[in-house]
C-alpha cells in the first residue's frame, strides 16, 4: 500500500486522509484536504487504498467497503511505529473514505479529536438506495468502473455488494466524540445528500453541516468547486 507523507519536525499534530471509490491520494479534493491540514500544523498521512486506480496493489476481487476501512486501520497501525505519531489525531475522507473515517472514529472514539467526512454516501445497506453500478453488479455479476482521469478500469464484483449488505454504522456514529464537520455538495446524488444529513442528525458530538452549492460528489473537480470546498474548510478552527 502506498502513502504520501507531508510532515515537518515542527508540527505536533497528525491527520490521516482516505480517498473514495477507485480514486487516489492525488485527486484534487484530497490535495485540498492535505494542504488544509499541513497549513494548520498537522503531519499528514495521505494514503492510496488497495484495489483502486492508484499506486497501491490491486486484486482481481476488487474493492469493498470493509477492505477500504481495513486499509485505513493498517495505515494507522503502521504510523504508530513512526516518530511523528501522536494521539488523538484527525481523520478526513471522501465518499468511501468518509465511511471509513466515520467507522474508525466510532470504533476508537478516544483516538480521534477531529473528523471531516466529505460526500458521505451511506451509513447502512438500503436496497432502495443502491447506486447505478451496484445495481449493475447485482444484475450482471460485475461492473467495470472506468477512471475519468486515467482511463484505467476498476473491476468490481458481487463481493462489493455482498459486503455492502453487512454495513450498519448506527452504533458507531452515536459513539463518536470528535468534533465533526460533515460536508456535502448540493450537486451530488440526492441519496448522498440525504445520508449526509442523516449522519449529521445522528451525531451526538460537537458538529457542523456544510451544504456546498453547485459542488459535485468529487468536491474539487473545477476551480469554482475547489474554491467552495476550500472556503468551507477555512471555517474549521483547529487546536
C-alpha positions in Angstrom: 0.0 0.0 0.0 1.3 3.4 -1.0 1.1 6.5 1.3 2.4 10.1 0.9 3.8 11.8 4.0 3.5 15.5 4.3 5.5 16.0 7.5 7.7 18.6 9.3 9.5 18.2 12.6 8.0 21.4 13.8 4.4 20.1 13.5 2.9 18.4 16.5 -0.5 17.1 15.3 -1.4 14.3 13.0 -4.1 13.7 10.3 -5.0 10.7 8.2 -6.8 11.0 4.8 -8.6 8.4 2.7 -10.0 8.9 -0.8 -13.1 7.4 -2.3 -14.0 4.5 -4.6 -11.4 3.8 -7.3 -9.7 7.1 -6.5 -6.2 8.1 -5.3 -4.4 10.4 -2.9 -3.6 12.8 -5.7 -7.2 13.7 -6.6 -7.9 17.5 -6.3 -10.2 17.2 -3.3 -7.6 15.0 -1.5 -4.9 17.6 -2.2 -7.1 20.3 -0.8 -7.5 18.4 2.4 -3.8 17.6 2.6 -2.9 21.3 2.2 -5.5 22.4 4.8 -4.1 20.1 7.5 -0.5 20.9 6.6 -1.1 24.7 6.9 -2.7 24.1 10.3 0.3 22.4 11.8 -0.5 18.7 11.1 1.7 16.0 9.8 -0.4 14.4 7.1 -0.6 10.7 6.0 -2.5 10.6 2.7 -3.0 7.0 1.7 -3.7 5.2 -1.6 -6.2 2.4 -0.7 -5.7 -1.0 -2.3 -7.9 -2.3 -5.1 -8.3 1.2 -6.6 -6.8 3.1 -9.5 -3.6 4.3 -7.8 -0.1 3.2 -6.7 -1.3 0.5 -4.3 -1.8 -3.1 -5.1 -5.0 -4.2 -6.9 -6.6 -7.7 -6.7 -9.0 -9.5 -9.0 -11.6 -9.4 -6.3 -11.9 -5.7 -6.4 -12.7 -3.1 -3.8 -15.1 -3.5 -0.8 -16.2 -1.1 1.9 -14.6 -3.3 4.6 -11.4 -3.6 2.7 -11.2 0.2 2.3 -11.7 0.5 6.1 -9.1 -2.1 6.8 -6.6 -0.1 4.7 -7.1 2.9 7.0 -6.7 0.7 10.1 -3.5 -0.8 8.6 -2.1 2.7 7.8 -2.7 3.9 11.3 -1.1 0.8 12.8 2.0 1.4 10.6 2.1 5.1 11.6 2.3 4.0 15.3 5.9 2.9 14.5 6.9 6.4 13.2 8.3 9.3 15.1 5.5 11.7 14.0 2.8 9.6 15.5 0.6 11.1 18.2 -2.9 10.7 19.6 -5.6 11.9 19.4 -5.5 12.6 15.6 -7.7 13.9 12.9 -9.4 11.9 10.2 -10.8 13.1 6.9 -12.2 11.2 3.9 -14.3 11.5 0.8 -17.2 9.1 -0.2 -16.0 5.5 0.6 -13.2 7.2 2.6 -15.8 9.1 4.5 -17.4 5.8 5.5 -14.0 4.5 6.7 -13.2 7.6 8.9 -16.7 7.7 10.4 -16.4 4.0 11.3 -13.0 4.4 12.8 -14.0 7.4 14.9 -16.9 5.4 16.3 -14.8 2.3 16.9 -12.0 4.2 18.6 -13.5 7.5 19.8 -10.6 8.3 22.2 -8.1 8.3 19.4 -9.9 10.9 17.2 -10.5 14.5 18.0 -11.4 16.0 14.6 -13.4 14.3 11.9 -14.2 15.5 8.4 -16.5 13.2 6.4 -17.0 14.6 2.9 -19.6 13.4 0.4 -20.7 10.7 2.8 -22.7 8.3 0.7 -24.5 5.8 3.0 -24.3 4.5 6.6 -26.2 1.3 6.2 -27.4 -1.0 3.5 -30.7 0.0 1.8 -31.8 -1.8 -1.3 -33.8 1.2 -2.4 -30.7 3.5 -2.3 -28.3 1.4 -4.4 -26.4 3.4 -6.9 -26.4 2.5 -10.6 -23.2 0.5 -10.6 -24.3 -1.6 -7.6 -27.5 -2.4 -9.5 -25.3 -3.4 -12.5 -23.3 -5.7 -10.3 -26.4 -7.4 -8.9 -27.7 -7.8 -12.5 -24.6 -8.9 -14.3 -22.2 -10.1 -11.5 -19.7 -7.4 -12.2 -19.2 -3.8 -13.1 -16.1 -2.2 -14.8 -15.7 1.3 -13.4 -13.6 3.4 -15.7 -11.5 6.2 -14.2 -12.3 9.6 -15.7 -8.7 10.8 -15.1 -6.6 7.8 -16.0 -8.8 5.6 -18.2 -7.9 2.6 -16.1 -10.6 0.0 -15.3 -11.6 -1.0 -11.8 -13.2 -4.4 -11.9 -15.9 -4.6 -9.3 -17.6 -7.9 -8.4 -20.5 -9.2 -6.3 -18.1 -9.1 -3.4 -18.7 -5.3 -3.3 -22.5 -5.6 -2.9 -22.3 -8.6 -0.5 -20.0 -6.6 1.7 -22.3 -3.6 1.5 -25.1 -5.7 2.9 -23.2 -6.1 6.2 -22.8 -2.3 6.7 -24.6 -0.6 9.6 -22.8 2.3 11.3 -25.6 3.3 13.5 -23.9 2.3 16.7 -20.5 3.7 15.7 -22.0 7.1 14.7 -23.5 7.5 18.2 -20.2 6.8 19.9 -18.2 9.5 18.0 -16.9 12.1 20.4 -14.6 14.0 17.9 -15.6 17.5 16.7 -17.2 16.6 13.4 -17.7 18.6 10.2 -19.9 16.9 7.6 -19.5 18.3 4.1 -21.7 17.5 1.1 -22.1 19.2 -2.3 -25.6 20.1 -3.4 -24.8 18.9 -6.9 -24.2 15.4 -5.5 -26.5 12.5 -5.7 -29.8 13.2 -3.8 -29.4 10.0 -1.8 -25.9 11.0 -0.8 -27.2 14.4 0.4 -29.9 12.7 2.3 -27.5 10.3 4.0 -25.0 13.1 4.8 -27.8 15.0 6.5 -28.9 11.8 8.4 -25.3 11.3 9.6 -25.3 14.9 10.9 -28.6 14.3 12.8 -27.4 11.1 14.3 -24.2 12.6 15.7 -24.2 13.5 19.4 -20.9 15.2 19.4 -19.9 18.8 18.6 -20.8 19.1 14.9 -21.3 21.3 11.8 -23.0 20.6 8.5 -21.8 22.3 5.3 -24.1 22.3 2.2 -21.9 23.4 -0.7 -23.9 24.9 -3.6 -23.1 23.6 -7.1 -20.4 21.3 -5.7 -20.5 17.7 -7.1 -19.5 14.4 -5.4 -15.8 14.8 -6.1 -15.8 18.3 -4.4 -12.9 20.0 -6.2 -13.1 19.0 -9.9 -13.3 22.6 -11.2 -11.7 25.9 -9.9 -15.2 27.0 -8.7 -16.0 23.9 -6.7 -12.4 23.7 -5.3 -12.9 27.3 -4.0 -16.2 26.4 -2.4 -14.6 23.4 -0.7 -11.6 25.3 0.5 -13.8 28.1 1.9 -15.8 25.5 3.9 -12.6 24.1 5.3 -11.5 27.6 6.4 -14.4 27.7 8.8 -12.9 24.8 10.8 -10.9 26.0 13.8 -8.2 23.5 14.6 -6.4 23.5 18.0 
